[in-house]
């Protein structure tokens, strides 16, 4: 702002008549220059702050990107490990299932052989009646034999029974 004052403030007489007007214009120009200088300084400071914020944000984004890429790598590795563990567990489960089926089949066979079967009442009754009929028949045969033995050898000869003779 001194350059304007120096130029217009010379002792040049051609400008003397308009000296008062020039001083007013010079004042206005100096204020405008001052405002522009102040605004330029503010804008430069704001631009530097914005640039610093941008650089800081870019750095944070880069760090976050690297962190997330590492996380993706670890997660991918973990997925692989889990898939392998799942395959092993499924295989183990299948072999255990086959073994369990074989054990159950053996248990069923052993149960059929070892566990006594409970007979129904009707089966027990029929069995008992058959046994009773057999015993009655045996008793009848024995009674007939006893009667023959008591009658003596003559009766035996008549009936044609063989056997040892009884001396009475």
Backbone as CSV, one residue per row, in Angstrom:
resi,resn,N_x,N_y,N_z,CA_x,CA_y,CA_z,C_x,C_y,C_z
1,UNK,0.827,-1.196,0.000,0.000,0.000,0.000,0.862,1.247,0.000
2,UNK,2.091,1.112,0.272,3.002,2.267,0.178,3.301,2.658,-1.250
3,UNK,3.235,1.720,-2.182,3.542,1.993,-3.588,2.537,2.972,-4.176
4,UNK,1.281,2.831,-3.822,0.268,3.754,-4.318,0.513,5.158,-3.788
5,UNK,0.813,5.242,-2.522,1.035,6.545,-1.898,2.287,7.198,-2.490
6,UNK,3.310,6.371,-2.769,4.531,6.927,-3.350,4.256,7.470,-4.759
7,UNK,3.516,6.705,-5.550,3.247,7.125,-6.920,2.410,8.396,-6.959
8,UNK,1.324,8.364,-6.189,0.439,9.522,-6.228,0.896,10.647,-5.296
9,UNK,1.748,10.382,-4.423,2.171,11.397,-3.473,3.393,12.169,-3.927
10,UNK,3.946,11.967,-5.115,5.099,12.697,-5.615,4.723,14.168,-5.756
11,UNK,5.635,14.907,-5.807,5.398,16.345,-5.944,5.015,16.731,-7.356
12,UNK,4.399,15.873,-8.081,3.999,16.143,-9.451,2.827,17.117,-9.421
13,UNK,2.954,18.225,-10.091,1.939,19.279,-10.038,0.742,18.960,-10.892
14,UNK,0.852,18.086,-11.808,-0.267,17.768,-12.665,-1.337,17.061,-11.870
15,UNK,-0.892,16.470,-10.820,-1.843,15.706,-10.012,-2.294,16.508,-8.804
16,UNK,-1.841,17.678,-8.645,-2.130,18.480,-7.469,-3.587,18.854,-7.374
17,UNK,-4.200,19.153,-8.442,-5.577,19.565,-8.396,-6.469,18.419,-7.952
18,UNK,-6.069,17.298,-8.312,-6.892,16.165,-7.916,-6.278,15.480,-6.703
19,UNK,-5.460,16.135,-5.959,-4.740,15.591,-4.809,-5.654,15.148,-3.707
20,UNK,-6.666,15.945,-3.419,-7.576,15.554,-2.349,-8.397,14.335,-2.771
21,UNK,-8.795,14.330,-4.007,-9.550,13.201,-4.513,-8.665,11.977,-4.557
22,UNK,-7.435,12.166,-4.950,-6.496,11.052,-5.041,-6.225,10.478,-3.664
23,UNK,-6.149,11.307,-2.679,-5.894,10.820,-1.318,-7.062,9.963,-0.864
24,UNK,-8.276,10.334,-1.191,-9.455,9.544,-0.829,-9.452,8.198,-1.549
25,UNK,-9.081,8.254,-2.844,-9.035,7.011,-3.617,-7.929,6.118,-3.091
26,UNK,-6.790,6.737,-2.779,-5.673,5.956,-2.245,-6.093,5.299,-0.932
27,UNK,-6.829,5.966,-0.121,-7.306,5.412,1.156,-8.217,4.209,0.927
28,UNK,-9.121,4.396,-0.043,-10.040,3.295,-0.358,-9.254,2.097,-0.879
29,UNK,-8.296,2.371,-1.774,-7.486,1.289,-2.334,-6.648,0.612,-1.257
30,UNK,-6.136,1.374,-0.319,-5.344,0.793,0.760,-6.209,-0.110,1.641
31,UNK,-7.443,0.326,1.931,-8.364,-0.485,2.737,-8.714,-1.772,1.978
32,UNK,-8.975,-1.627,0.676,-9.305,-2.791,-0.145,-8.128,-3.756,-0.189
33,UNK,-6.904,-3.187,-0.385,-5.715,-4.038,-0.403,-5.546,-4.740,0.922
34,UNK,-5.785,-4.034,2.003,-5.679,-4.618,3.349,-6.703,-5.735,3.522
35,UNK,-7.925,-5.488,3.061,-8.971,-6.521,3.151,-8.590,-7.752,2.333
36,UNK,-8.072,-7.490,1.094,-7.648,-8.608,0.257,-6.509,-9.378,0.909
37,UNK,-5.571,-8.686,1.496,-4.434,-9.338,2.151,-4.915,-10.175,3.335
38,UNK,-5.821,-9.590,4.114,-6.375,-10.312,5.272,-7.150,-11.541,4.803
39,UNK,-8.002,-11.385,3.786,-8.797,-12.498,3.262,-7.887,-13.567,2.673
40,UNK,-6.820,-13.109,1.951,-5.872,-14.058,1.377,-5.186,-14.856,2.489
41,UNK,-4.803,-14.216,3.561,-4.148,-14.899,4.686,-5.122,-15.897,5.328
42,UNK,-6.373,-15.480,5.493,-7.383,-16.381,6.070,-7.626,-17.581,5.162
43,UNK,-7.719,-17.298,3.853,-7.961,-18.391,2.901,-6.759,-19.337,2.841
44,UNK,-5.570,-18.758,2.895,-4.361,-19.593,2.875,-4.319,-20.479,4.124
45,UNK,-4.636,-19.898,5.281,-4.654,-20.672,6.534,-5.738,-21.746,6.480
46,UNK,-6.919,-21.379,5.966,-8.012,-22.346,5.857,-7.633,-23.473,4.888
47,UNK,-6.978,-23.118,3.783,-6.553,-24.111,2.803,-5.514,-25.053,3.418
48,UNK,-4.568,-24.466,4.170,-3.555,-25.315,4.829,-4.202,-26.233,5.856
49,UNK,-5.193,-25.742,6.616,-5.899,-26.567,7.612,-6.685,-27.671,6.907
50,UNK,-7.357,-27.307,5.796,-8.126,-28.303,5.046,-7.191,-29.359,4.463
51,UNK,-6.034,-28.902,3.961,-5.068,-29.847,3.412,-4.540,-30.768,4.509
52,UNK,-4.272,-30.223,5.699,-3.799,-31.041,6.818,-4.884,-32.044,7.229
53,UNK,-6.136,-31.570,7.282,-7.250,-32.485,7.604,-7.371,-33.587,6.558
54,UNK,-7.227,-33.198,5.281,-7.313,-34.178,4.200,-6.190,-35.215,4.327
55,UNK,-4.980,-34.733,4.566,-3.850,-35.660,4.701,-4.038,-36.583,5.903
56,UNK,-4.532,-36.015,7.004,-4.792,-36.830,8.202,-5.871,-37.867,7.901
57,UNK,-6.959,-37.463,7.266,-8.036,-38.385,6.907,-7.546,-39.463,5.949
58,UNK,-6.726,-39.068,4.981,-6.174,-40.029,4.026,-5.294,-41.043,4.749
59,UNK,-4.485,-40.556,5.682,-3.613,-41.452,6.451,-4.452,-42.421,7.289
60,UNK,-5.490,-41.889,7.938,-6.375,-42.751,8.747,-7.087,-43.774,7.859
61,UNK,-7.538,-43.348,6.680,-8.194,-44.264,5.744,-7.235,-45.358,5.272
62,UNK,-5.979,-44.969,5.006,-4.979,-45.955,4.591,-4.734,-46.977,5.696
63,UNK,-4.625,-46.483,6.914,-4.418,-47.386,8.062,-5.612,-48.308,8.225
64,UNK,-6.810,-47.747,8.116,-8.037,-48.547,8.248,-8.132,-49.576,7.117
65,UNK,-7.744,-49.192,5.910,-7.777,-50.109,4.772,-6.828,-51.272,5.005
66,UNK,-5.619,-50.981,5.447,-4.637,-52.041,5.715,-5.152,-52.957,6.827
67,UNK,-5.730,-52.361,7.866,-6.274,-53.154,8.976,-7.381,-54.072,8.483
68,UNK,-8.267,-53.536,7.676,-9.384,-54.345,7.170,-8.898,-55.428,6.204
69,UNK,-7.894,-55.121,5.412,-7.328,-56.141,4.522,-6.720,-57.277,5.339
70,UNK,-6.024,-56.924,6.422,-5.460,-57.955,7.313,-6.594,-58.771,7.931
71,UNK,-7.649,-58.086,8.380,-8.803,-58.793,8.952,-9.405,-59.758,7.943
72,UNK,-9.515,-59.322,6.694,-10.051,-60.202,5.642,-9.152,-61.421,5.489
73,UNK,-7.852,-61.204,5.509,-6.907,-62.316,5.406,-7.069,-63.297,6.557
74,UNK,-7.169,-62.763,7.779,-7.329,-63.630,8.953,-8.669,-64.366,8.908
75,UNK,-9.707,-63.656,8.504,-11.036,-64.279,8.429,-11.054,-65.372,7.360
76,UNK,-10.397,-65.118,6.239,-10.321,-66.123,5.181,-9.574,-67.358,5.677
77,UNK,-8.488,-67.122,6.387,-7.722,-68.230,6.964,-8.583,-68.989,7.974
78,UNK,-9.310,-68.262,8.797,-10.180,-68.889,9.794,-11.290,-69.694,9.126
79,UNK,-11.835,-69.178,8.023,-12.877,-69.904,7.283,-12.309,-71.230,6.779
80,UNK,-11.092,-71.192,6.266,-10.449,-72.421,5.797,-10.276,-73.426,6.917
81,UNK,-9.828,-72.956,8.069,-9.639,-73.844,9.220,-10.980,-74.412,9.679
82,UNK,-12.009,-73.571,9.720,-13.328,-74.033,10.145,-13.915,-75.026,9.146
83,UNK,-13.699,-74.790,7.864,-14.196,-75.723,6.849,-13.506,-77.072,7.001
84,UNK,-12.205,-77.060,7.267,-11.460,-78.304,7.471,-11.958,-79.015,8.725
85,UNK,-12.154,-78.271,9.803,-12.659,-78.856,11.046,-14.060,-79.424,10.842
86,UNK,-14.883,-78.734,10.081,-16.238,-79.211,9.792,-16.193,-80.519,9.012
87,UNK,-15.318,-80.584,8.013,-15.193,-81.812,7.217,-14.739,-82.971,8.101
88,UNK,-13.769,-82.707,8.988,-13.297,-83.761,9.892,-14.404,-84.189,10.846
89,UNK,-15.129,-83.230,11.374,-16.212,-83.547,12.310,-17.314,-84.341,11.611
90,UNK,-17.623,-83.977,10.380,-18.646,-84.705,9.630,-18.195,-86.136,9.371
91,UNK,-16.925,-86.296,9.022,-16.381,-87.642,8.789,-16.410,-88.450,10.080
92,UNK,-15.983,-87.824,11.172,-16.007,-88.500,12.478,-17.434,-88.877,12.851
93,UNK,-18.358,-87.994,12.596,-19.760,-88.245,12.933,-20.290,-89.440,12.153
94,UNK,-19.944,-89.496,10.880,-20.408,-90.599,10.043,-19.824,-91.922,10.525
95,UNK,-18.544,-91.933,10.867,-17.947,-93.190,11.339,-18.523,-93.586,12.689
96,UNK,-18.780,-92.634,13.551,-19.389,-92.934,14.853,-20.816,-93.441,14.650
97,UNK,-21.530,-92.877,13.688,-22.899,-93.320,13.407,-22.892,-94.782,12.929
98,UNK,-21.944,-95.121,12.035,-21.846,-96.501,11.552,-21.519,-97.447,12.709
99,UNK,-20.599,-97.019,13.554,-20.226,-97.844,14.712,-21.420,-98.024,15.647
100,UNK,-22.170,-96.966,15.875,-23.354,-97.041,16.735,-24.394,-97.981,16.140
101,UNK,-24.603,-97.907,14.827,-25.563,-98.810,14.174,-25.134,-100.264,14.345
102,UNK,-23.823,-100.531,14.200,-23.318,-101.895,14.369,-23.520,-102.371,15.805
103,UNK,-23.260,-101.493,16.770,-23.437,-101.851,18.183,-24.910,-102.106,18.479
104,UNK,-25.777,-101.293,17.933,-27.222,-101.496,18.155,-27.692,-102.824,17.554
105,UNK,-27.161,-103.166,16.378,-27.525,-104.421,15.735,-27.060,-105.605,16.596
106,UNK,-25.837,-105.529,17.116,-25.320,-106.582,18.000,-26.160,-106.682,19.263
107,UNK,-26.522,-105.544,19.821,-27.330,-105.530,21.039,-28.681,-106.181,20.792
108,UNK,-29.255,-105.905,19.634,-30.552,-106.501,19.301,-30.424,-108.020,19.196
109,UNK,-29.352,-108.493,18.547,-29.132,-109.938,18.431,-28.934,-110.568,19.805
110,UNK,-28.132,-109.914,20.645,-27.892,-110.442,21.993,-29.165,-110.431,22.819
111,UNK,-29.957,-109.397,22.653,-31.218,-109.315,23.389,-32.140,-110.452,23.000
112,UNK,-32.185,-110.765,21.709,-33.028,-111.869,21.260,-32.563,-113.184,21.867
113,UNK,-31.236,-113.348,22.016,-30.704,-114.593,22.549,-30.779,-114.660,24.072
114,UNK,-30.597,-113.553,24.738,-30.407,-113.573,26.185,-31.628,-113.164,27.000
115,UNK,-32.411,-112.289,26.497,-33.538,-111.786,27.271,-34.689,-112.787,27.150
116,UNK,-35.181,-113.260,28.311,-36.286,-114.220,28.243,-37.530,-113.538,27.687
117,UNK,-38.229,-114.331,26.868,-39.443,-113.780,26.280,-40.610,-114.112,27.203
118,UNK,-41.405,-113.155,27.439,-42.574,-113.333,28.291,-43.683,-113.930,27.434
119,UNK,-44.177,-115.084,27.895,-45.257,-115.724,27.154,-46.578,-115.072,27.528
120,UNK,-47.456,-115.082,26.575,-48.778,-114.530,26.854,-49.561,-115.524,27.724
121,UNK,-50.628,-115.064,28.307,-51.446,-115.914,29.173,-52.023,-117.082,28.380
122,UNK,-52.465,-116.804,27.165,-53.067,-117.848,26.329,-52.040,-118.926,26.009
123,UNK,-50.791,-118.521,25.700,-49.749,-119.499,25.399,-49.422,-120.330,26.632
124,UNK,-49.331,-119.675,27.795,-49.055,-120.405,29.045,-50.179,-121.391,29.338
125,UNK,-51.411,-120.969,29.135,-52.570,-121.810,29.411,-52.577,-123.037,28.496
126,UNK,-52.306,-122.791,27.191,-52.293,-123.904,26.233,-51.180,-124.884,26.576
127,UNK,-50.027,-124.369,26.940,-48.897,-125.217,27.311,-49.229,-126.037,28.553
128,UNK,-49.820,-125.394,29.511,-50.187,-126.064,30.765,-51.243,-127.137,30.516
129,UNK,-52.225,-126.825,29.670,-53.271,-127.809,29.353,-52.680,-129.019,28.631
130,UNK,-51.736,-128.773,27.703,-51.082,-129.883,27.009,-50.293,-130.736,27.995
131,UNK,-49.620,-130.076,28.916,-48.858,-130.797,29.942,-49.801,-131.622,30.808
132,UNK,-50.918,-131.032,31.188,-51.906,-131.724,32.025,-52.485,-132.931,31.265
133,UNK,-52.777,-132.762,29.970,-53.318,-133.862,29.173,-52.292,-134.991,29.090
134,UNK,-51.037,-134.625,28.912,-49.979,-135.635,28.878,-49.857,-136.365,30.194
135,UNK,-49.963,-135.626,31.284,-49.881,-136.260,32.612,-51.091,-137.163,32.855
136,UNK,-52.264,-136.754,32.423,-53.461,-137.593,32.581,-53.316,-138.896,31.797
137,UNK,-52.776,-138.755,30.579,-52.563,-139.930,29.753,-51.548,-140.865,30.398
138,UNK,-50.475,-140.285,30.937,-49.457,-141.091,31.627,-50.060,-141.763,32.841
139,UNK,-50.902,-141.068,33.574,-51.554,-141.625,34.766,-52.477,-142.772,34.356
140,UNK,-53.189,-142.570,33.291,-54.098,-143.605,32.802,-53.319,-144.861,32.425
141,UNK,-52.205,-144.676,31.729,-51.365,-145.811,31.335,-50.823,-146.514,32.570
142,UNK,-50.390,-145.715,33.531,-49.831,-146.314,34.751,-50.904,-147.051,35.536
143,UNK,-52.097,-146.516,35.586,-53.181,-147.183,36.302,-53.536,-148.506,35.620
144,UNK,-53.560,-148.508,34.294,-53.834,-149.739,33.552,-52.731,-150.768,33.798
145,UNK,-51.506,-150.336,33.805,-50.379,-151.225,34.075,-50.476,-151.778,35.480
146,UNK,-50.793,-150.919,36.393,-50.877,-151.364,37.787,-52.002,-152.384,37.929
147,UNK,-53.097,-152.162,37.233,-54.215,-153.099,37.310,-53.811,-154.438,36.700
148,UNK,-53.080,-154.415,35.649,-52.620,-155.637,35.015,-51.633,-156.374,35.907
149,UNK,-50.821,-155.647,36.543,-49.834,-156.272,37.425,-50.523,-156.907,38.624
150,UNK,-51.575,-156.337,39.091,-52.267,-156.869,40.259,-53.071,-158.117,39.883
151,UNK,-53.505,-158.270,38.743,-54.306,-159.418,38.332,-53.432,-160.655,38.177
152,UNK,-52.215,-160.443,37.856,-51.348,-161.612,37.821,-50.912,-161.956,36.420
153,UNK,-50.133,-163.150,36.327,-49.554,-163.545,35.058,-50.597,-164.037,34.080
154,UNK,-51.679,-164.538,34.505,-52.682,-165.064,33.579,-53.252,-163.947,32.743
155,UNK,-53.487,-162.822,33.347,-54.073,-161.696,32.625,-53.068,-161.186,31.626
156,UNK,-51.835,-161.198,31.988,-50.812,-160.684,31.097,-50.702,-161.547,29.845
157,UNK,-50.813,-162.804,30.043,-50.721,-163.689,28.900,-51.906,-163.478,27.992
158,UNK,-53.017,-163.208,28.578,-54.208,-162.990,27.765,-54.072,-161.689,26.986
159,UNK,-53.584,-160.717,27.591,-53.467,-159.411,26.929,-52.276,-159.384,26.004
160,UNK,-51.358,-160.309,26.162,-50.193,-160.384,25.302,-49.105,-159.449,25.727
161,UNK,-49.113,-159.105,26.972,-48.053,-158.210,27.451,-46.818,-159.038,27.730
162,UNK,-45.730,-158.545,27.353,-44.450,-159.204,27.646,-43.807,-158.522,28.807
163,UNK,-43.044,-159.265,29.437,-42.320,-158.675,30.525,-41.970,-159.726,31.537
164,UNK,-41.373,-159.279,32.574,-40.949,-160.210,33.616,-42.147,-160.683,34.372
165,UNK,-42.098,-161.905,34.830,-43.217,-162.474,35.600,-43.059,-162.103,37.021
166,UNK,-44.174,-161.901,37.608,-44.202,-161.542,39.032,-44.590,-162.750,39.842
167,UNK,-43.856,-162.978,40.830,-44.231,-164.085,41.729,-44.972,-163.434,42.878
168,UNK,-46.213,-163.787,43.030,-47.005,-163.213,44.084,-47.163,-164.123,45.249
